[in-house]
Amino acid sequence: MSTSTPAAKLQQILPELFQAKRTSGEPYLRFQLTSEITALVSMKNVQESLLVAAEKITPLPNMPESFIGIVNSRNHVFSIIDLAQMLKLSSTPLSTRQYHTIVLQTWSALSQQTSLIGMAVNRIQGITRFTEEQLASPLEDFPASLTPYLHGCVDEGEKRILVLSAEEIATASPLLSSHSVIT
């Protein structure tokens, strides 16, 4: 029979609950790109994640099919793209009442300013960390159309997770980058 009381047990485990556990590696936002593909983007470039109602998005005529429209959030107007469709991973555009949107902030050396671009994805899954040593070269495992946008990939068991380059996505098309921010 144990002689410790519930109060004694709490005193023993309580300090453990409030100690910050350090996890190694840089933070990345994890999201579902398609039903089969999970991807990551560095939190260094993530401004915010939003659930944007379709009626808040203004479509523009004569834009690429992957271009959903522009939206105003926190006094910034920026474009939202269907990321999977832009990367040629999906032949059907997202059709929804709400878009899970990751807002990226990148620096443009050409214009000498930061720009915002929204990426509509299937679902945002949370934040994960990994070290640079865990990053592998993705060139042999993915279609050539993806390689310009890849920073690498991370193995998670049998599954390979894409690590996308925010800068390459933001500058993928002059048409998209020219509409990326209006302040």
NORCORGI-V549140 format. One record per pair of residues at least 12 apart in sequence whose ideal C-beta (glycine too) atoms are under 8 Angstrom apart, sorted by sequence separation. I is the first residue (numbers start at 1). J is the second residue. D is the distance in whole Angstrom. If there is no record, write none. Layout:
i=I j=J d=D
i=I j=J d=D
This chain:
i=28 j=40 d=4
i=29 j=41 d=5
i=57 j=69 d=4
i=58 j=70 d=5
i=67 j=79 d=6
i=68 j=80 d=4
i=82 j=94 d=5
i=104 j=116 d=7
i=138 j=150 d=5
i=141 j=153 d=7
i=150 j=162 d=6
i=151 j=163 d=5
i=28 j=41 d=6
i=29 j=42 d=8
i=57 j=70 d=7
i=58 j=71 d=7
i=67 j=80 d=8
i=68 j=81 d=6
i=103 j=116 d=6
i=104 j=117 d=5
i=150 j=163 d=7
i=151 j=164 d=6
i=28 j=42 d=6
i=29 j=43 d=6
i=57 j=71 d=5
i=67 j=81 d=6
i=68 j=82 d=6
i=103 j=117 d=7
i=104 j=118 d=8
i=138 j=152 d=6
i=150 j=164 d=6
i=151 j=165 d=4
i=27 j=42 d=8
i=28 j=43 d=6
i=56 j=71 d=6
i=66 j=81 d=5
i=67 j=82 d=8
i=103 j=118 d=5
i=104 j=119 d=7
i=137 j=152 d=6
i=138 j=153 d=4
i=149 j=164 d=6
i=150 j=165 d=7
i=26 j=42 d=7
i=27 j=43 d=4
i=56 j=72 d=8
i=66 j=82 d=5
i=102 j=118 d=7
i=103 j=119 d=8
i=135 j=151 d=7
i=136 j=152 d=6
i=137 j=153 d=8
i=146 j=162 d=7
i=149 j=165 d=6
i=26 j=43 d=7
i=29 j=46 d=5
i=65 j=82 d=8
i=66 j=83 d=8
i=101 j=118 d=5
i=102 j=119 d=5
i=135 j=152 d=4
i=136 j=153 d=5
i=26 j=44 d=8
i=101 j=119 d=7
i=135 j=153 d=7
i=136 j=154 d=7
i=52 j=71 d=6
i=66 j=85 d=4
i=80 j=99 d=7
i=99 j=118 d=8
i=101 j=120 d=5
i=102 j=121 d=6
i=135 j=154 d=6
i=136 j=155 d=6
i=141 j=160 d=6
i=149 j=168 d=5
i=29 j=49 d=7
i=65 j=85 d=6
i=66 j=86 d=4
i=100 j=120 d=7
i=101 j=121 d=8
i=134 j=154 d=5
i=142 j=162 d=7
i=148 j=168 d=6
i=149 j=169 d=6
i=52 j=73 d=8
i=80 j=101 d=6
i=99 j=120 d=4
i=100 j=121 d=5
i=134 j=155 d=8
i=64 j=86 d=8
i=100 j=122 d=7
i=102 j=124 d=7
i=138 j=160 d=7
i=50 j=73 d=6
i=57 j=80 d=6
i=100 j=123 d=6
i=149 j=172 d=7
i=100 j=124 d=5
i=130 j=154 d=5
i=136 j=160 d=8
i=138 j=162 d=7
i=148 j=172 d=8
i=48 j=73 d=8
i=68 j=93 d=8
i=78 j=103 d=7
i=138 j=163 d=8
i=68 j=94 d=7
i=94 j=120 d=5
i=66 j=93 d=7
i=52 j=80 d=7
i=65 j=93 d=6
i=94 j=122 d=8
i=135 j=163 d=6
i=71 j=101 d=8
i=73 j=103 d=7
i=68 j=99 d=7
i=81 j=117 d=7
i=83 j=119 d=4
i=78 j=115 d=8
i=80 j=117 d=8
i=81 j=118 d=7
i=83 j=120 d=6
i=84 j=121 d=7
i=78 j=116 d=4
i=79 j=117 d=6
i=80 j=118 d=4
i=81 j=119 d=6
i=82 j=120 d=5
i=83 j=121 d=6
i=84 j=122 d=7
i=78 j=117 d=6
i=79 j=118 d=7
i=80 j=119 d=7
i=81 j=120 d=7
i=76 j=116 d=6
i=78 j=118 d=6
i=80 j=120 d=6
i=54 j=96 d=7
i=57 j=99 d=7
i=54 j=97 d=5
i=53 j=97 d=7
i=54 j=98 d=7
i=53 j=98 d=6
i=54 j=99 d=7
i=52 j=98 d=7
i=37 j=84 d=8
i=51 j=98 d=5
i=52 j=99 d=5
i=71 j=118 d=7
i=51 j=99 d=7
i=51 j=100 d=6
i=52 j=101 d=5
i=33 j=83 d=6
i=34 j=84 d=5
i=51 j=101 d=7
i=119 j=169 d=7
i=33 j=84 d=5
i=49 j=100 d=7
i=50 j=101 d=5
i=37 j=89 d=7
i=49 j=101 d=7
i=68 j=120 d=6
i=117 j=169 d=7
i=49 j=102 d=5
i=50 j=103 d=6
i=117 j=170 d=5
i=33 j=87 d=8
i=49 j=103 d=7
i=34 j=89 d=5
i=48 j=103 d=5
i=88 j=143 d=8
i=115 j=170 d=6
i=33 j=89 d=7
i=34 j=90 d=6
i=46 j=102 d=6
i=47 j=103 d=4
i=46 j=103 d=7
i=47 j=104 d=7
i=88 j=145 d=5
i=89 j=146 d=8
i=46 j=104 d=6
i=47 j=105 d=4
i=87 j=145 d=7
i=88 j=146 d=8
i=45 j=104 d=5
i=46 j=105 d=8
i=87 j=146 d=6
i=117 j=176 d=7
i=45 j=105 d=6
i=106 j=166 d=5
i=107 j=167 d=8
i=117 j=177 d=8
i=41 j=102 d=7
i=45 j=106 d=6
i=106 j=167 d=5
i=87 j=149 d=6
i=104 j=166 d=5
i=108 j=170 d=8
i=115 j=177 d=7
i=41 j=104 d=7
i=108 j=171 d=7
i=117 j=180 d=5
i=106 j=170 d=4
i=116 j=180 d=6
i=117 j=181 d=8
i=104 j=169 d=7
i=106 j=171 d=8
i=115 j=180 d=4
i=116 j=181 d=5
i=52 j=118 d=7
i=104 j=170 d=6
i=115 j=181 d=4
i=114 j=181 d=7
i=50 j=118 d=7
i=52 j=120 d=8
i=113 j=181 d=8
i=31 j=100 d=7
i=47 j=116 d=6
i=108 j=177 d=7
i=31 j=102 d=7
i=29 j=102 d=6
i=49 j=124 d=5
i=41 j=119 d=8
i=39 j=121 d=8
i=86 j=169 d=8
i=43 j=127 d=7
i=83 j=169 d=7
i=86 j=172 d=7
i=35 j=122 d=7
i=38 j=125 d=7
i=86 j=173 d=8
i=33 j=121 d=6
i=34 j=122 d=7
i=40 j=128 d=7
i=32 j=121 d=6
i=33 j=122 d=7
i=31 j=121 d=5
i=32 j=122 d=4
i=86 j=176 d=8
i=31 j=122 d=7
i=32 j=123 d=4
i=31 j=123 d=6
i=32 j=124 d=8
i=31 j=124 d=5
i=32 j=125 d=6
i=30 j=124 d=8
i=31 j=125 d=6
i=29 j=124 d=7
i=30 j=125 d=4
i=81 j=176 d=6
i=30 j=126 d=6
i=29 j=126 d=8
i=30 j=127 d=7
i=79 j=176 d=6
i=29 j=127 d=6
i=30 j=128 d=5
i=28 j=127 d=7
i=27 j=127 d=5
i=28 j=128 d=6
i=79 j=179 d=5
i=27 j=128 d=8
i=28 j=129 d=7
i=78 j=179 d=8
i=79 j=180 d=6
i=27 j=129 d=5
i=28 j=130 d=7
i=78 j=180 d=6
i=26 j=129 d=6
i=78 j=181 d=5
i=25 j=129 d=4
i=26 j=130 d=7
i=77 j=181 d=7
i=78 j=182 d=8
i=24 j=129 d=7
i=25 j=130 d=5
i=26 j=131 d=7
i=76 j=181 d=6
i=77 j=182 d=4
i=23 j=129 d=5
i=25 j=131 d=4
i=26 j=132 d=8
i=76 j=182 d=8
i=77 j=183 d=8
i=24 j=131 d=6
i=76 j=183 d=6
i=67 j=175 d=8
i=75 j=183 d=7
i=25 j=134 d=7
i=42 j=151 d=8
i=64 j=173 d=7
i=67 j=176 d=7
i=70 j=179 d=7
i=64 j=175 d=6
i=63 j=175 d=7
i=64 j=176 d=8
i=40 j=154 d=7
i=60 j=179 d=7
i=46 j=166 d=8
i=38 j=159 d=7
i=40 j=161 d=6
i=42 j=163 d=8
i=45 j=166 d=4
i=39 j=161 d=7
i=40 j=162 d=7
i=41 j=163 d=8
i=44 j=166 d=8
i=45 j=167 d=8
i=38 j=161 d=5
i=39 j=162 d=4
i=40 j=163 d=5
i=41 j=164 d=5
i=38 j=162 d=7
i=39 j=163 d=7
i=40 j=164 d=7
i=42 j=166 d=6
i=37 j=162 d=7
i=39 j=164 d=5
i=41 j=166 d=6
i=33 j=162 d=7
i=30 j=161 d=8
i=28 j=163 d=7
